Amino acid sequence: SFFNEQEGKAVQQLFQDSTLIPSLQMMHAEIRMGMLDLSPERLEVIQRLNRAGIPVVAWLLLPKEKGYWFHSGNAREAFERYQEVKNWAAASGIHFSGIGLDLELDMNDLILFQTNKWKLLGKLIGRLYAKEEFMAAKKAYEQLIDTIRKDGFPIESYYIPIIRYETARGQTALQQMSGFMDLKTDKDIPMLYTSFMGDPYGTLKVLAIDEKLETVALGSTGGGFDPTMKSMTWEALEYDLRLAATSARELHIFCLEAAVEKGFIQKMSHFQYDLPVKAYPEQIAQVKSRIHGILLLSNIFSHPNWLIFGLFVLLLGLLYGLFVLTRWVVRRLTSTKTGSVKKR
């Protein structure tokens, strides 16, 4: 499967390549299409994909000012977006093979990180005291999932796998701060983008193969909301495909448009998945160490009062140390000056 994250006109231009649909058919591939708009251009492409028998999953997205991805702060907007996309599809006579929920950060938090880190820090600390609101948001999303199922659509999610380690320990602190949610759907697809996470052997071995996951999202080949982020070479994608295929039944690649631009589609049309790949056992320890560090942070943030008290004590200690150092420097300067006068 390939994720596609483009505006309607760009999608239409992408599919002007007459070899693309036949290549997708040859691979028995599917498309996870980001619903950035409900334009005539997007409709025309989906109609062509329907006629070609290529399954299209509606990957729901919001305007950037509403968070873009789905998180614990925009459940109402997510429900409205689903209804809008569902009604558009019904009125247009197109078919979606499923609905996808992208469970990530609030885009506005990323903007704050770039423009006002202190304001963002205040928001994050405040969320540590808002567990009830977080759980209510999670329940609202679970109701959305039930609604989608009742409407007859298979439902899937795209998630950050580390949050499930936190949930397994009965904690939600990192999820509260970030807005990530651990939701169960018909198909939960972990985003294991080694172009971003690094250590491809360790990442896929620990987070996918050892967990016996049947679906894995790989990438990024480029594109997306921030095309300046580091992307994969063909050699890197080739490695990840073969390694993940040792256990996964489905491989989902982010993203289609960059794979087309870089010529990856042609190479994948006759790809051999069963060739051996080199193991890097040292990466396993590195990945497990990162997981341990993240869970340690979860433990710390799960007790915000003690955290703030500890930071307050630390601040007092630093101020006292600064006071002692300043007093020592002043005394040394005074002693040196007095000794110089006596010598004269």
N, C-alpha and C positions, 0 to 999 in steps of 0.2 A: 504494500500500500504506500501511497505517496500523499503527504500533506501538501496543500496548496493554500497560500496566504497572500492573495492579490486582490486589488480592486477589479471590478467587473470588466472594464475595458482591457486591462492587462491580461486577465484570464482569456478573454476572447482572442487577443493577439497571440498568446502562448499556443492556443489550440489551432491557430492558422497553419502550424506545422503539420503537413499532411501525413507525416510518418508517426506522429505521436499516438493517436488512438490505436492504429494497428500494433504499435509496440506494446501498449498497455494491454491489448487483447492477447497478444502472444505470451505475456508474462502472467496472464490471469490476475492482473493488478486491480486494485481499488483506489478510489480517491477520497481523501478527507478534505473537503473544501471549506475553507474559512468563509463564513457568511459576513463579509465586511460590508456588503450592500446587497440589495435585492433588485439589481439593475436588469434591463433587457439584455445586456451583453452576457451577464452571468446565466440568465435563463436560457439563452440560446446554446451556451456551452453544455449546460446540464441536460438539455433536450437531446443534444448529440450524443452525450455519454449514455443516456438512457437507451437510445436507439441502438447503440453499439454494445449494449449489455455490460457496460462497465459500472459496477456499484459505486454510488456516491453517498458518503455520509456527510450530513450537514453539521459541520464543526461550528458551533455557535460562538459568536464574538460580539462584543459591545463597542460602541463608540469609545474612544480613548478617555474622554472626560467622565465616563461612567465606569472606568476601570479596565476596559478592554477584555481582560480575562475574567473568569468567574472566581470570586473569593468570598470570604465571610461577610463582606460589607455590601454586596449587591444582589442578594437573592431575589428581591422584587424585580429588579431590572432583568435578571436572567429569565425569570418566568415570562415577563412581557416579551422578551426577545424570542423565546421559544414559540409563543403563540403567534407572533408576527411571521416567523419563518414558516411555521406549519400552515397558516392561512394562505400565505403567498404560494406555497407549493401546491396546496389543494386548488386554488383558483387558477393556477397556471397549468395544471395537469402533469406536473413532473413528479418523479418518485425518488425518495430518499431511502436508502437501505438501513439507515440508522441515524441517531442523533448523538453528537459528541459534546461533552462538557470539558472545557479546558480549565483545570483547577490550578491557578497560579497566583501571582501577586496582584496587587492593585497597581495599575499603571501610574496612578497619581503618587504612589509611594516612591516609585522610581524617579519621577520628576522632582519630588521633594529631596531625594537623595542628592540630586545634582544641583539643586537651587537653595535648599534650606535644611541642612542636616540637623540643626538643633530642633527645629519644629518637628521633623520626622522622629527624632529621639523622644520627644515628649509624647507623640502619638503612640509610639511603640510601648513606652512605659505604661501609658494609660490602658492599653489593651491587656496588659498582664492582670489588671483588676476587673476585666470585663468577660470573665469566663461564661457567665450566664448568657450574655448577648451572643457570644461565639456559639454556644450550644444551640441557642434558638435559631441562629442563621443556618447551622448545620441541619437542624430539623426541617427548616424551610426548604433547603435543597433536597432533602430526602423526599419531601412532598412533591417537589418538581419531578424527581425521578419516577415516583409512582404515577404521576400524571402522564408522563411520556410513555411509560409502559402501557397504561390503560388506553392510550391513543393508538397502540399497536406498533410503536417503533422500538426496535432494539436500542438500548441506551449504553453508551460507553463513556469512559473518562480518560483524560490524559493528566498524569499526576507526577509529583516529585517523590520518588520511592522512600526517601529518608523519613518522611512523616509517618510512615507505617511502623518504623522502628520506635518512634516516640509513642504512638498510640498503643503499641504492644506493651509499653511500660506504664500505661495508665496516665500518661501526661499529655498536655495540650499546649504548653507554654509557647513553644516555637510556632505552632499553628495559630495561636491567638495573635502573636506579634506580627506574623507575616500575612495572615489571611488564608494560608493554605488550608485545605480541608481533606480529611480522609473519608471519602465516600465510596460505598460499594455499588457498582453498577453491573450490567451484564458482562462487560468486558473492560477491565481496567488496564490501561496501557502506560507503563512507566516510561518517562522521558529520560533516556540514558544517552545524552548527547556528549560523546567523549571529546568532541572539539572544544567543549566548554569545561567538562569535568576532568579531562586528562586521564592518564593511566588506563588506557582502553582495556587491556587484559584484566587488570584488577577490578575495574568498574563492572565489566560485563560478567566476570566470573562470580564476584561476590553478590552483586545486586540482581542478577538475572539467572545465571546458570545454577548457582548453589540454591537459589530460591525456587528453582524449577518453574520459572515463569513461561507461559506459553505465548505471550505477546510482548514485544519489545519495540520501542521507538528509538531509532538510530539517527545520528546526524551531528551537527547540521552541515548540509552541503552548501549553505549560504541562504540569502533571501531573508524573508520574515520581516518583522516590524523594524528591525535594526540590521540592515545589510552590512554594517561595518564590523559586526562581530566576527571572530575567527571562525573559519569554515574548514571543511575537510577536503583533503586531496582524494583522488580516486584510490590511491594505495591505502589510505586510512579507512575509507568506507569499505573497501574490499575486505580488509582485515576484520572489521566489525561485523560485516555480513556473515562471513564464514564462521567466526567465533560464536555469534549469537545463534546461528542456525544449528549448532550442535544440540540445542535443547528447545528452542522456540519453534512454534508452529507458524507464527505470523511475524513478519518483519515490517515495520512501518517507518518510512524514511521521510525525514524533514530536510529539504522540501523539493517538490516537483519542479518548480520553475528554475531553481539553481541546478538541479540534476540535468535538466534539458540543456541549459546554457553551457554547462561544462562537458556535455557529451556522455554523461554517465548512463543515460537511458539505453543507448545503443550497446554499451558494454554489458548492461544487465540483462539484455534480451537473451543472451546465450551464456549466462553466468554459471560457473561450477561452484556449488556451495560446499561440496564434500572434500575439498582439498585441505590438507593439514595447515594449521597456523602455529606460529611460534608462541610458546608460553613465556611469561615474564612473572615468575612466582613472587619476586620482590614487590611487585605492585599490589599484591593481595594485602600484604601487611600495611602498606601505605593507605589503601582505601579503608581497611578496618580501623586504622588509627584515626582517620578523619571522622568516621561514623562514631567512634568512641568520643571524640572531642565534641561533636555536635550534640550527642546525648548528654554529655557532661554539662553543656550549656543549658540544655533542657531542664536538667536537675536544678541548676542554679536559678534559672528564671521561673521555675515552678514555685519558688518561695520569694516573691518580690519584696516582702517586708524585710526579711533577713538580708536580701541583696542590697536594698537601699541603706539599711543600717550599717552593713559592712562597708559600703562606699562612703558613708558619712564618717565612720571611724577612720577609714583610710585617709580621707581628706583632712580630718583633724590631725592625724599623725604626720601628714605631709606639711601642714601648716606649722605644727610644733617643731618639726625638723628644720623648717625654714627659719623659724624664730631663733632656735638654738644656733644655727649656722650664722645668722646675721649678728647675733650677740657676740659670738666668738670672733667674727671678723672685726667688729667694732672694737672689742677689747684688744685684739692684736694691733690694730691701727693706733689705738690710744697708747698702748704700751710702747710701741715703736717710737711714737712721737715724743713721749715723756723721756724715754731713754736717750733720745737724740738731744733734748734740751739739757739734761743733766751732764752729758758728755761735754757739751760746749762750756 
